[in-house]
Amino acid sequence: MSASPSSTPIIQSLLDTDYYKLTMMQAVLHHYPNAEVEWAFQSRSDEDLTPYLEEIRQQIEALAELQMSAEELAFLERIPYMQPDFIRFLGLFRFDLRYLRVAVEAGRLVVHLRGPWLHVMLYEVPLLAIISEVRNRTRYPEVTLAQAEARLEEKFAWLRGEASEEELAGFRLADFGTRRRFSYGVQAMVVERLKDDFPGRFVGTSNVHLARLLDVKPMGTMAHEWIMAHQQLGPRLIDSQSAALDCWAREYRGALGVALTDCITMDAFLSDFDLYLTKLFDGLRHDSGDPLEWAEKAIAHYRRLGIDPMSRQLVFSDGLDFPRAMNLYRALVGRSNPSFGIGTQLTCDIPGVEPTNMVIKMISCNGQPVAKISDSPGKTMCRDEAFVAYLRHVFAV
């Protein structure tokens, strides 16, 4: 007898997560092992997710059974900047359900994390992937893997017909689709097809488990949480972005050199991104606001500092599909070094399926509020309006 969907764990490996969670986790182990944080879930689409509570709880309980295998640890050991003490820590790591609360309050699904940053940070991506897959297979039980693959083939055909051979030779794409994927099976199919048949240059996936299984490069550096936490980790607030970037550079010594720019808007980031930091990082990642406007600011900033923009990466990862990515490539190629990470439009783009829009974000560190003020309206997330106002004042946003 085959197992019912609810009895089969959605997350079957601790590596079924985004790569930047592991890279940040190593930095937290080495620099902030005692930091305490809180995280909160938000459904940006205001969708009612409460009918899925019980199955979500079952799937979360299964997380506590996971542990790293010898083969998984060996895979991480082959990455030059993954340190032996961190590998040993991962070998001992288990999800601790005491740090997590999942409930229905005021008619809404509530997911709340509170505990040591080092021990709760890996929850984020698996929780989102669980909620997404439970919701999708309940709402769209008729969807098949063949439909998802046919849709992907349509995109490949569009790209082959739309782009020249020269454009395809330079068009670089990564899969960033773990957290809002339709299902694990769909993402696995997408990454395998991208590896084998993508018309341009497929450079890797953010999903570490699939990178290991399919022998592709794991992709990612830092997320908003790294910079947000520094708002309460010791430096003056005005110095928090610089401190986060400096600490990252000291941890990775030139590796993983793509910095995220929109924690407190691109303008505030560039005011901190001086010649010293600019020389320490290989490029920048866009995650909110108008991408072309962002790129022009980045190019101008590099030129102002006497750095050739062609020597730096510009990574785009905000709400992309193939046409948007190709338009950006054409606008920027020859003046910069662009690449693209596509998420939901790769792993949850199936006819008749409406993806959910949800996040889990850090809301406090060491008992004090932290905030993200992005370049897109509606992406700011903080429960303390006074702190957001203070943050805006300090950074002149």
Secondary structure by P-SEA (a helix, b strand, c coil): ccccccccccccccccccaaaaaaaaaaaaccccccbbbbbbcccccccccaaaaaaaaaaaaaaccccaaaaaaaaacccccaaaaaaaaacccccccbbbbbcccbbbbbbbccccccccaaaaaaaaaaaaaaaaacccccaaaaaaaaaaaaaaaaacccaaaaacbbbbbccccccccaaaaaaaaaaaaccccccccccccaaaaaaabbbbbbcccaaaaaaaccccccccaaaaaaaaaaaaaccccccccccccccaaaaaaaccaaaaaaccbbbbccccaaaaaaaaaaaaaaaccccccbbbbbcccccaaaaaaaaaacccccccccccccccccccccbbbbbbbccccccccbbbbbbcccccccccccaaaaaaaaaaacc
